[in-house]
Amino acid sequence: MSHLEAAPTALSITTLAPIRDTRDPVSTAAPNLWERIAIACRVKRHSLSTERTYVAWARKFVAWSGRRHPRTMGAAEVEAYLTHLAVDQGVSASTQNQALSALLFLYRATLGVDLPWLDNLVRAKPSQHLPAVLSQPEVRRLLGETRGTPGLVLRLLYGTGMRLMEALRLRVKDLDIERRVITIRDGKGGKDRTTMLPDALVPALRAQLAARRRLHDVDLAKGMADVELPQKRLACRLGGGDLPVNERASLNLGRGHLHDDGWRDLGVLVGDW
């Protein structure tokens, strides 16, 4: 039986430890439920944030059910939990839809169980509010109150149209200052793309690169420099030889660490907060 099909009949939160820092390999020999969700996400090339979100919703669902294993439950329990989110917890429609997607993934992709249509699900009411859009003078005043690395990240978001995690994961090699081009790796949907680099950001980026170079040299001298690679299987040439690198592997190229709360360091480019 496949490791994506096998499942215990009962589940204890206390006996199933949460998945470790996902830069480390996940056991495929005897994975627990949370690791099986992670494995299924990686097979389908989902992002790390999606993987963690799906695991989190699965854990919440199990805790709500009294620590029952999802295989012993079905559409009725899923429907009741999603209704509980909307009625008792008052979550937004987008949050409820996220939980629904996570639980459908849990059953279909991880447990191999197709749930019937959830006819009696109480849907959270979508918001009818209009978004607040800042004027250019307001944006200037806002950015004028920011300093250091956070200010540089905000300016990158505003000036390039990058998403938050794309800016936080930006690497030195993806900056082409001379051509004013930024290459965004492994963005939404696992796609790469390029975007413009505004002239106004060039001085700050050059200063940041120089500062990171100095820190990188110190790290190299201490033998502690590494960086997390994008979610792709890469072959990096080091010292004239080919070194195959697995997903989320780490090489001695610069700083970048994954913290317990799910946020990544700003890595080689934008430094530590």
N, C-alpha and C positions, 0 to 999 in steps of 0.2 A: 504493500500500500504506500502511496506517495506521502511524503512528509506534509504535503498540503491537504491531505485527506484525513490523516489520522487525527483523532481527538479524544480526550478523556471524556467521561460521562459527567464528571463533576468538576467544579472549578473553585479554587481557593485563592483569593487575592494574595494571601500571605505566602503561599507556596510558589506563586508565579512572580518572579522578580521582574521589574520593568526592564526593557531592553537597555543595554549599556550604550555608552557613547557610540553612535552608529558609524564612526570611523573604524571601529573595531569590527572584525568579521562576526557575523551572526551564525550560530551553530545550526547546521542543517541535518545533523545526525539525530538529535532529540530536541527539536525546538519547542519552546512553550508557545502558548497562544499568541502572545505579543510578538515574539520573534517570527512566528509564521505569518503574521500580518506584514511585518517588515520585509520578509522574503518575497511575499506576493507583490508588494509595492515595488521592490527592486526589479523583479522579473518584468513588470510592466513599465519600468523606467519612470516611476513617479518621483517627484522631487522629495528632498529630505523633509521639507515642511509638511507636505502632504502625508508622508509616512508617519511623522510624529502626530499629526492631527488625527489620522485614522486610528492609531494606537490609543490615543487619549480618549476618543469617543467610545472605543470598544471597552476600555477600562471603566468609564463612567456608566455604560450600559450594564456591565456585569455587576458593578457595585449597587446600582439601583435595583437590580433583580434579586438581591440577596445572595450574590456570589454564585449564581447558577451558571453552568457552562452554556454558551450560546447555542450549542448543538441540541440542548434539551429544551430550547425555546424556539419560537417561530414568529410568524407574522403578527399574531395577537400581542405578543410581548413587545415587539418592535413598534407596533402601532401605539400601544399603551405608553411606551416610553417617549415617543415623539410627541404624543398628545400631552403628556406630563410636562415636557419642555415648553410647549406653547401655552398651556392653561395655567400650570402651577408656577413655573419659573418665568413666564412672560418673555421668552427669548424672541429675537427678531426672526423674520422669515428666512433671512440668509443663514442664520445660525442653525435653525431647524433643518434647512436644506443641506447644510454641511453635515449635520449629524445623520441625516437620512443617507447621504452618499457614503459616509463612513460605514454605516451598518449594512448597506447593500453590498459594499466591498467585502466586509467581514464575512457575510454569508456566501456570496457568489464566488469571489476570487480566493478566499482563504479556506472556507469550509466546503465549498462546492455544492451549496444548497441554494436553489432558486426560491425566493419568497414570492407568494402570490401578490396581486395588486392590493395595496392598502386602502380599501374603500372607506373605512371608518376613521381615517386619520383626520384629526382636527388641525388644520393648517394655521400657522401664525400669520397674522395679517401683515401684508407688505407695507412698508413705510411709504407715505405719500409726500414726504417732505422734499422740498427742493434743495439741492446742494448749495452751500455757501461758497461763492467764488470771489477770491480776493482780487482787487484791482492791482495794477502794476505799482502804483505808489505804496499800497499796503504791503505788497510783497517786498519791495525795497526796504521798508521800515522793519519788517519782520526779519529779513536776512541781515539787516544792519545790526540787529541785537544779538546775533550769533557769533561765536568765536571758535577758533581752533578747528579740530577735526570734525566735530558735529556741524559746524558752520560750513565746512567744505563739502560734507556729504549732502547737506540741504541744498547747496548751490548746484551740486551735480544733479540732484533730482529735478530741480527746477529748470536748469539750463539744458539738460540732455533728454529729459523724458524717461530716464531710467526708473525702474521700480526699486523699492527700498533695498531688498536683498541683492539685487544686481549691483547696486552701488557698494554695498558692504563687502561683496565678494570680488570687487574689481581688482585685477592684478596688474603689475607693472608692465608685463609683456603685451597687455591688451590696450595700452595707451600709445597712440602715434601722435605725439605733440606736433611734429613738423607738418603732418597732413591734416591735423585737427580732426582726428577720427578716433573713436572709442569702439573697440570690439567687445560685444557683450556675449559671454559664453554661457551656454546651457540656461537660457532664459525660460520664460513661460512656454510650456509645451516641449521643453528640451531643445529649443531652437537657438541657434546663434544669429546675431544680427549686428549691424554697425549703426552708430549714431554720431552726430556731430559733436565736436568739442568746442564750446564757445571760447573766443579769445580772452574774455574777461577771467576765465578760470586758469589760464596758462600760468601766470606767475605763482598763484597759490599751489598749483600742482607741482611745479618745478621745485618750490621750497619743500613741499611734502616729500617728494622723491629724494631730495638731498638728505633730509632728516632721516628717512627710512633707510637710506644707504648706509649712513653712519651707524644706525642701530643694527642693521643687518651684518655689518662688518664685526661689530662687537659680538653678536650672536655666533657668527662663524668661528671667531677666536675661541669661544667657549664651547663650541661643538654642539650647540643647542638649536640651530636654525632649522626650521621645517615649515611646510605650508600644506594646506589641504588642497588637493587637486579637484577639478570639476568632476561631475558624475559621469565620466566617460572612461573607457578603458584606453589608456594612453601608453605609448612607448617612448620613454625618455632616454636620450643618449647621454650617458655619463662616462667620462674617461675613455671614450672610444668604443664602449660596449653598449649594447641595447639592454635596457632594464625594463621588463614589463611591469606596469603599475596597475593594480586593481582599483576598483571604485573607492573613492574617498581615501586613497592612500596618501602617505605623507613622505615628502622628499626634503632634502636639505637645501631648500631654495629661499626660505624666508619665514617670517612668523605667520601664524594663523592657528587658532585653537577653537574648539567647539565647547561651549560652556554648558553646564547642567540645565540652564533655563532655555536652551535651544537657540540662543543668539550666538552668532559667530563674531570673532574678532574682526576688525577691519582689515586684518591681514597685512601683506607687504605694503600695500599702497597707502592706506590712511591711518595705520597705527592703532595703538591701544587707547581706549577711553579711560 
